[in-house]
Amino acid sequence: MYTLMALAPILTVFFFLVILRWPAKKAMPLALIVATTLAFTVWQVNSTVIAASIIQGVSICLAILWIVFGALLMLNTLTNSGAIATIRAGFMDITPDRRIQAIIVAWCFGAFIEGAAGFGTPAAVCAPLLMALGFPAMGAVTVALIIQSTPVSFGAVGTPILLGVKTGLDNPMVHGILANNNIAFMDYIFEIGRNVALIHGIIGVLIPVFLSVMLTRFFGKEKSIKRGLEALPFGIFAGLAVTVPYVLVAWFLGPEFPSIIGGLIGLVIVVFAAKNNFLTPKNSWDFADRAEWPAHWMGTWEPKFAKAPEHMTLMKAWAPYVLVGIFLVLSRKVAFIKGMLVSVSIPVTDLFGTGIGYSIKPLYVPGFIFICAVACAFFIQRMKFSDLKAAAGQSFKTTVQASFALGFAIPMVRVFINSGEKFNTSGLASMPLELANGVAELAGSAWTGFAGVIGAMGAFIAGSNTVSNMMFSLFQFGVASQIDVPQSIIVALQAVGGAAGNMITVHNVVAAAAVVGLMDREGEIIRKTLIPLSYYLIFAAIIGITLVNIGWGTVLS
């Protein structure tokens, strides 16, 4: 009964957003009402805790909107400067094939941006870039969200593993079991990271093929899967170009740099291969003429490209994107720079004496990095101040439009998560854990096949692979111990599922849709990304069961 009640807020989102295709700004207030009502009446959470959770959610929402604004400002600035026109011409020199362009921008460049930043940043960067290249808004955002999977577990220089899994397993029970087996805690975290990379590395090989097939099936004139599969050889090659270095880095260097290095190496290899027509399809593929596109493909942002000035070289045009990558890595890995950025904080802490809060770090959030890159672009690309001012005004307007949906989605998540024993008088576990416990009881010894689903559910709820891992890693470790399965495999499946869940996370979808002007179409987007999510979870289950059956990993006791 408690499992079904804990499922109610998720079903509310799914029913109204995905099935009925309501816009998020209408569906998410309903979900917040359902979650709040359950928290107050069934979980017996104090009203002050609920209020604190809602304010905490609004604070997190402001941080995400800061990212959205930065991404929009960068897009609009580069459009007005003529840089986007130059970038478009450069891509056409590499390949006119839209399938290959999607693989280069979303899969390779997106993996690098995810590795450096996390926070759903790749979708906010890649979706508008693809749209500027001539993709329909719906196609651009769908493709950008699909790659929010393989690179995510090692996003933000390994945060989902080094913070998410580590915090989730930092428990006396786990420490005791590891001590009995003479295993150091951090060595075990790295072992889990290697398993995560292995599973992702196998599944991720086909993600570029999915990008191609999704484009041709849903956005091609012929609505053909076959046209997408024409890129199968190149897609597998591009998949391996990223995942092979990705797995090797995770195996030998740890969880900080797999996505960054894998994305960079893959980008170089894939661009070189595409430019030399290595394994590319014989027949190029493009969308139908823009006049034939259905209205629901189109965003409110219409790309009106300024003519590139004579001084706008390809290097100058790409400079802001290169600077974003450099600034993100420096801000995460250089202690002095990171220290300066995180020292500026807007604390919203210990709300109403509950201990609930959130400190907004406006200079550390990637939105500030985008703005720094825009400031550099202003001088590098010799922009007019009037063009920059117009870009800022348009970006602010679109960000405000996105704020309503996010302003309800994230508070719902925080109420859902903050319903645990620490804050309630019912003695129940938090709603996410009650839900996971119910699924575990139903699955029994077949849990290996369902572990990834719980991770994805956690990411869908929380909007974060890191938070999903924090919530469920200890639970997954405990279930694995009960069914006598290697714990490192089950926790790895949790992290893999949590990464894949980012494809349908409401706040990622809302943020990415806002950047390309697709507000109110979030349900349509999620319906499409459910397809690659299903592929990811099914194959994660198959690989997990296979690893258990061949004796991979050790059952700790």
N, C-alpha and C positions, 0 to 999 in steps of 0.2 A: 504493500500500500504506500509506504513512504517512498519507495523507488518510483512509483507511478506519479506521485505528487511532485517529487523532485524533477521529474521529466516534463512537467506541465509548462514551465517557462520556455523550454527548448521547443516543445511541440507548438506552442503559441507562435514563436518566431517562424518555425518551419511552415506551419499551416498558412499563416497570413502573408508572410513574405515570399515563400517559394511556391506554394500551391495556388493561393489566390492572387499572387503577384501584387500585393499591396506595396506601396513605397515604404521604405524603412521609417520615414518620418511618421507614418501612421501605425505600422506594425510594432515598432519598438516601444512606444508608450504603453500599448496593451501588455507587452511582455513585462515591462517594469511593474505595472499594476499587479499582474499575476504573481511575480516573484515577491513583491512587497507583501501582498496579502498572505501568501504561504509562510513567509518568514515571520510575520507577526502572529498569525493564528495557529499554525501547526508547529513551527520550529520555536515559537515563543521567544523571538528575538525582540529585545527592548526597542522601543521607538527611537530612542536616541542613537542606537547603533545603526538602525536603518537610515536615519537622517545623515549620520556621519558617513555611511557607505555611499549615499547618493552624492554628497558633497565631494567625497574622494573620487567618485566616478567623473564628476564634472571637471575636477582638477586634471585627471588623466586625459579627459576629452580636450582640454585646452592645449595640452602638449601635442596631441595628435593633430589638432587643427593648425598648430604652428608648423608642423611638417607639411601639411596640405598647402598652406599659404606659401611656404618656401618653394615647394615644387611648382606651384602655379606661377609664382613670380619668375622663376627661372624659365619656364616654358614661354610665358608671354614676353619676357625680355628678349629672349633669343629669337622669337618670332619677329618682334619689332625691329631688331637689329639687322635682320637678314641672314643671321647665322643658320637658322633652320633651313632656309632655301639652299645654302651651301652644303649643309649636311645631307639633305635630300639628294642633291646632285652627286655627292660623293658615294652614297649608297647605290645609286643607279650605275655608277662606274664599277662597283664591286659586282653587283647582280641586280637585275630588274625583278627577279623572282621574289614575290612577297613571302613565300614559305621560308626561303633562305634568310631574308631580312629579319623575319620574326625570330628565327633561331639565333642569329647573331646578336640582336638587340636584347631579346628577352632572356634567352637561355645563358649566353656567355656573359654579356655585360650585366645582366640582372643578377647572376650568381656572384659576380664580384661586388656589386653594390650591396647585396644581402650580406655577404661576408663582412663587409666593412661597417654597415650601419644597422641592419635589422629594422625593427619598428615598422615593417611594411613598406619601407622606403623604395624597394625595387619597383613595385607596382606604380608608385607615385612618380617615379622617374621614367620607367620604360613605357608605360601606357601612353603618356602624352607625346613621347618621342616617336612612337610608332604611328600615332595619329597624325603627327606632323609630317611623317613620311608618306601619308596618303592612305592609312588604314581607317576603316570605319571605327567610330568610338567604341562600339560594342565589341568588335573584334580585337581592338587594341587592349582593352581592359581585361578581356577573357584570357588572352595570351599572357599578359603580364601577371595575372593571378595564378595561372597554372604553374609557373616556375617558382611560386611561393611554396615550395615543397622540398626538393632535394637540398638546396643550399641552406635551408632555414635552421636545421639543427646546429649548424656552425656559424649562424649569423651573428652580427655584432661581435666579431672576434671570439666566438665560442660561448656566448652568454647562455644559450639554452642548456648547454652541458655544464659549464663551469659555475653557473649560478643556479640554473633550474634543477638539474639532476643532483648536483652537489648539495644544495640546500634541502631538497626533498629527502635525501638519504642521510643527512647529518643528524643521526638519531642514535641513542645508546644501544638499541637492539642491533642495528646494523654494525656499529663500531665493535660490539661484542662478538658478533659472528665473524667479522673480518679478523679480529685479533685471534680468535680460536684457530683460524686458518692461516695465520702469519701473513696477512695481506695488508699492506698500507692503504689507508682510505683513498688517497689521491691516485694511487696506482690502479685501484678498482674503478674510479671515475674514468681514468684514461682507457681502461679495458672496455667499459661501456661505450665510450666514444668511438673506439675502433669497431665495435660491433655495429654501432649506428652507421658509421661510414660504409661498412661492408654492405649492409642492407640497402641503404640509399644508393650506393654505387651500382648495385645490380638493377634496382628499379629505375633509377634515373637515366639509364642508357636510352630508354624509349621515350622520355619526356619530350625531346625535340621532335620526335615523330608525332606525338600527340598534338604539339603545336601546329604542325603541318596539316594533320587530318582535321582538327577542329576548325581551322581556317577554311579549308576547302568544303567541308561538310555543311557548315553553318553560314559561311559568308561568301561562298563561291556561286557563280551564276548557275553551275550545273548541280550544286548541292551534292558533290561527289566525294566519297571516301577514297575512291581509287586515285583521284588526282593528288590527294594528300599522301597516299602511299608511294607515289612516284618519287618522293623525297626520302624514302626509307633508307637507302644506303648512306646518303649524306647525313640524315638524322641520326643514325646509329654512330657514324663517324664523329659527329659533333657531340653526341652523348659521351662517347669514350674519351674525346679530347678534354672534357671537363672532369669526368668521374675518375679516370685513372690517376691523374695527379692529386685529385681530391682525396681518394682512398689512401694513397701513399703518404700524403702529408699527415692525415689523421693517424695513420699507423705508426709513423716514425717521429713526428714532431708534436702531436697532440691536437686538441680540438680548437685551437685559436684560428688557424689559417687555412683549413681545407677549402672553404668556399672562395676566399680571396684569391689564393694561388691557383686553385682549379679553374676559377672563372677567367683569370688573366691569361693563363697558359692556353686555355680553350679558346679565348677570344683571338689570340694571335694565330693559332693553328687554323681555326675555322675561317677567319677572314682570308688568310693566305690560300686555303683550299678553295673557297668560293670564288676568289678573284681568278684562280687558274682553272676553274670548272672541274675540280676534282670531285668525282662522285655526284655532281649536281645533276638534277633531272635534265633530260634532253630538251624538253619543252618547258619554257618559262610559264609561270602562272601569275595572273593578276586578278584583281577584283573586277566586277563589271563596271561600266561607266557610272560615275558618281550620281548622275541623274536617275539611275535605276535602283539606287539603294532604298530599302524600306525606311520609313520614318523612324522605326524603333532602333535602327542601327546608329542613328545620328545623335550626337550630343548637342548641347546648347552652345558649346564652343565651336565656332566655325573657323578653321585655319585659313586666315587671310595673310598670305606670306608676303612680307616686304621683300622687294627685290634686293638681292645681295649686292652691297657696294663693291667697287673694284678691289678695295684693300682687303676684303673678307676672304682670306685663304681658308682652306680646310682645317689647317692647324689652329687658326684663330677661332673658327666656328666651334671646334671640339674642345677648345681650351677650358671652358667652364665645367664640362663633364669630367675632364681629366682632373681639374682642380677639386671637384667634389670628392672623387676617389682619394686623392692625396690628402685632403683635409680630414676626411673621415678616418683614414688609417692613423694619421698623426694624432688626432684628437682622442683616439682609443688606445694607442700604444705608447705614446711619448708621455711619460709620467708628469713632466713639468707642464705641458700644454693641457693635459687632462685635468690636472689639479687646478689650474686657473679657471677652466671652463666649469667644472663641477662646483667650484667655490661660490659661484653666483647661484643662489637658490631662493625660490619663493616657497617657504615652508607652509604647508597646510597640514599641521600635525596635531595629534592627540585631540581630535575633534570631540567636543562635549565630554572630555575625560575618558573616552573609549579606547584610546591608543591607536585609533584608525586615522590614517592621514596619507599624504603624498606630497613630496617635495618636488616642485617643478624646477627643473634646471634648464632655463631657456637657452643658454649658450652651448649646452652639451647635446640637446635634442637636435637631430639632423636638420631641422628647419633653419637653424642659425647657419649651418654649413652651406646650405643653398644660398642664403642671403650673402654670405661672404663671397661665394663664387659669382653671384650676380654683380656684386660691387667690383670684382676684378674684371668681369666681362664688360662693364660700363667703360672702363679705360682701354682694355685690350681691343675691343671692337669699335671704339670711338663713337659711342652712342650719343644721341641727343638726350638731354634731360627730360624733354617732353615725352619721349618714347618710354623712358623708364617710369615716369609718373603715370602714364596711361596703363602700363603693365601692372603697376602696384594697385591702381584703382580697380581694375578688372579682377585681379587675384583676390583682393579683399572681399569684393562682392560675391564671388563664387564660394569662398571659404565660409562666409556667413550663411549661405544657402545650405552648406553641408552640416552646419553646426547643430541643426535641430535634430536630425536623425542620430548623430553621434551623442548628442546631449542626453538622449534617453537610453541608447544602447549600452553605453559603458556604465552608467549608474545601475542598470539592471544586473550587469555582470558582477559588480561589487556587492550588491545585496545578496546575490546568489552565493558568492564565495564566502562572504562574511556571516554565514548562518551557522557556523560550527559551534562545538561545545563551549568554546571560550566566550561566545557571545549569546548563547541561548540558555533557557532554563528547562528545556524539554529533555536534555540528555542525548539528543540525536546528534549524529555526525553532521557535517555540513551537507547541503543539498548535493554538491558534486560527489562527495564520498558515499552518501546514501545511494545515489544512482549507480555508482561503480560497484558498490557491494551487492546490489540487486543483480546486476549483470553477471558478476563473478559467481554468485550462487547458481544462476541458471546455466552458466557455461561449464562449471565444474572442472574436470580434468582437461577439457578442450580449451582452456583459457588462452593458450598460446595463440590460437586463431582470433581471439577477440581483444588482445592487449592493445593492439594498434588502434582499434576503434575507440577505446576509452581515451587514448591520447588525443585523437582527432576531436572527440567530443569536448575534451577539456580545452582545446585550442579554440573550438567554435564558441564555447561559452566565454572564455576569458579573453579571446582575441590575441593570445600569445602562446607560443610554444614553451617559452620559459616558465610562464605561470602554470601551464598544464603540467609540466614536469615537476614543479614545486608541489602541486596539489596531489599528484598521483604516483610519483616515483616510489615513495615508501609503501603505498598500498600495493603497487605492482610487485615490489620486492617480497612483501608478505604473502601474496597469493602464490607467487612462484615457489616460495618455501613450502607452502601447504601442499602443492601438487607435485613437489619433488622435481622441479624443472630448473635449469641454470638461471639464477636470478639476473645475471648480466644480460642474458638474451631478452628476457621479458621486459626489463627496464629499457633496454635498447629499442624494443618494439614500441614502448610507450613514447619514447622520444621521436621515433620515426613517424608514428601516427600523429603526434602533436605537430610535427612539421607539416605534414600533408594537410592537416586541418586548417592551416592558414589559407588554403585556397578558397574556403567558404566562410572564413571568419567575418562576421558582419562588419566590424569596424574597418577591416582591410578593404572589404568590398565597397563600403560607403566612401572611404577616403579615395580609393582609386577611381571610383565612378565620378566623384566630385571633380577630380583633376581634369577629366575629359568631358565634363559637362553632362554626365548621365545620371544625375540625381533622379530618384523615383523609379529606377530600373534595376534596383539591387536584386530583386527576386529572379529576374530573367538571367542575370549574370550567374547567380548561384546555381540555377538549374543546369547551366552549361558546365560549370566547374565541378559539379557533383560527379560527372562522368570520369574525368581523370582522378578524382579523389577515390572513387570506387576501385579503379585499377590499382591505385597505390596501396590501398588497405588490403585488397585481395592478395596481391603479390607479397606484401609484407607478411601476411599470415602464412602463405606458402613457404616463404624463405625461413621464417621463424620455426615452423614445424620441421622443415628439412634440417635446420641446424641442430635442433633438439634430437632428432632421430639419428644424426650421424655422430652424436656425442660431442658437439662443439660446446665449449664452456664447461664449467664445473658447478655442481650443486653444492652450495655452501651450507654447512649445518653447525 
